[in-house]
Amino acid sequence: MIDKLGMSGLAGIVLLLAGLGFIGLYYWQVAVGLALVLVGIALIAKGLITSVMQSFGMF
């Protein structure tokens, strides 16, 4: 997985988790809401990418 993300992708994930953890220290309800939004966006992006790949006959 690391070889597919690259160093910038890995750094982005670390920063995202660190920011979410920092918010969670003070406002855990907001952190849970942000985590749900991020998971939702990731699922939408995965669906879009899968759909585009299928339309090109790659998947």
Backbone hydrogen bonds, N-H to C=O, Kabsch-Sander energy under -0.5 kcal/mol:
donor,donor_aa,acceptor,acceptor_aa,energy
5,L,1,M,-1.8
6,G,2,I,-2.4
9,G,5,L,-0.8
10,L,6,G,-2.0
11,A,7,M,-2.4
12,G,8,S,-2.1
13,I,9,G,-2.0
14,V,10,L,-2.3
15,L,11,A,-2.5
16,L,12,G,-2.4
17,L,13,I,-2.5
18,A,14,V,-2.4
19,G,15,L,-2.6
20,L,16,L,-2.2
21,G,17,L,-2.3
22,F,18,A,-2.5
23,I,19,G,-2.3
24,G,20,L,-2.1
25,L,21,G,-1.2
26,Y,22,F,-0.7
26,Y,23,I,-0.9
27,Y,23,I,-3.1
31,A,27,Y,-2.0
32,V,28,W,-2.2
33,G,29,Q,-2.1
34,L,30,V,-2.7
35,A,31,A,-2.3
36,L,32,V,-2.2
37,V,33,G,-2.1
38,L,34,L,-2.6
39,V,35,A,-2.3
40,G,36,L,-2.3
41,I,37,V,-2.5
42,A,38,L,-2.2
43,L,39,V,-2.3
44,I,40,G,-2.2
45,A,41,I,-2.6
46,K,42,A,-2.3
47,G,43,L,-2.2
48,L,44,I,-2.5
49,I,45,A,-2.6
50,T,46,K,-2.4
51,S,47,G,-2.2
52,V,48,L,-2.5
53,M,49,I,-2.5
54,Q,50,T,-2.2
55,S,51,S,-2.0
56,F,52,V,-1.3
57,G,54,Q,-1.0
58,M,53,M,-2.8
59,F,53,M,-0.6
